[in-house]
Amino acid sequence: MKWVARAAALFLFCAACSWLDSIKERWYVLNPPFLHELAKDAIAASPDDPQGMISHIITNLTSTYPSTTRAISLNTDSSEWVFNNAGGAMGAMYIIHASITEYLIVFGTPLGTEGHTGLHTADDYFHILVGEQWAFRPGALEMERYAPGDVHYLPRGTAKQYKMHEGCFALEYARGWIPLMMPFGLADTFTSTLDVPTLYHTVRITAREMIKNLLMGKI
Ligand SMILES: *[C@@H]1O[C@H](CO)[C@@H](O)[C@H](O)[C@H]1NC(C)=O
């Protein structure tokens, strides 16, 4: 009897997850074609000036999604950067938006870095703003190369090795199940850097943004 009840509970849990997964699109506010246009506009407005591009992006997003419409909550404080160590790569990120089904960040480093993309439960759109990102998956004998204005699209459930050669900054948009990406995003902190202040600020900012969005009904 106990095992029948457990099997039934597991079945219901899986059915609920699969139903939620089938309807997750209804919670998306941002969209890839718009963000690609926005990234290209930002590059054209301030070539080789990442700070200028970021200002352009934030100005556009705050007028496209004004707080009065309560569609999405944005973090407009572009001085709020934290280190991010994940998959062996190291850079810094500024979280523009984080909710249960979407995030938008600026990620990069002026030094260059290299690592594993992670195997994620979200589709990932990596819009290069400055520098280049190189990537490769097993079996490919030549690298993929992404330059400013390009998007490196990584569908959920796929992984690559990537390198931000000689420094690169990108506008990264992920849509899918964001909380499930966090163990990958934090693992290197526990197994390598032990950078507790960075862990504290990453969790604090992410939780704050997710809660702000939840309170306005943005899942
Ligand atoms: C924001 O960027 C999009 C995409 O480039 C553009 O179509 C739109 O006109 C911009 N909006 C504002 C208010 O600048």
The ligand as an SDF file (V2000), in Angstrom:
LIG
                    3D

 14 14  0  0  0  0  0  0  0  0999 V2000
   13.8170   49.8060  -28.0310 C   0  0  0  0  0  0  0  0  0  0  0  0
   14.5300   48.9460  -28.8610 O   0  0  0  0  0  0  0  0  0  0  0  0
   13.7150   48.3270  -29.8480 C   0  0  0  0  0  0  0  0  0  0  0  0
   14.5750   47.2800  -30.5360 C   0  0  0  0  0  0  0  0  0  0  0  0
   15.7230   47.8580  -31.0790 O   0  0  0  0  0  0  0  0  0  0  0  0
   13.1510   49.3780  -30.7720 C   0  0  0  0  0  0  0  0  0  0  0  0
   12.3220   48.7720  -31.7450 O   0  0  0  0  0  0  0  0  0  0  0  0
   12.3510   50.3690  -29.9600 C   0  0  0  0  0  0  0  0  0  0  0  0
   11.8940   51.4190  -30.7710 O   0  0  0  0  0  0  0  0  0  0  0  0
   13.1960   50.9280  -28.8210 C   0  0  0  0  0  0  0  0  0  0  0  0
   12.3360   51.7290  -27.9750 N   0  0  0  0  0  0  0  0  0  0  0  0
   12.6820   52.9040  -27.4760 C   0  0  0  0  0  0  0  0  0  0  0  0
   11.6700   53.5720  -26.6250 C   0  0  0  0  0  0  0  0  0  0  0  0
   13.7790   53.4000  -27.6820 O   0  0  0  0  0  0  0  0  0  0  0  0
  1  2  1  0
  1 10  1  0
  2  3  1  0
  3  4  1  0
  3  6  1  0
  4  5  1  0
  6  7  1  0
  6  8  1  0
  8  9  1  0
  8 10  1  0
 10 11  1  0
 11 12  1  0
 12 13  1  0
 12 14  2  0
M  END
$$$$
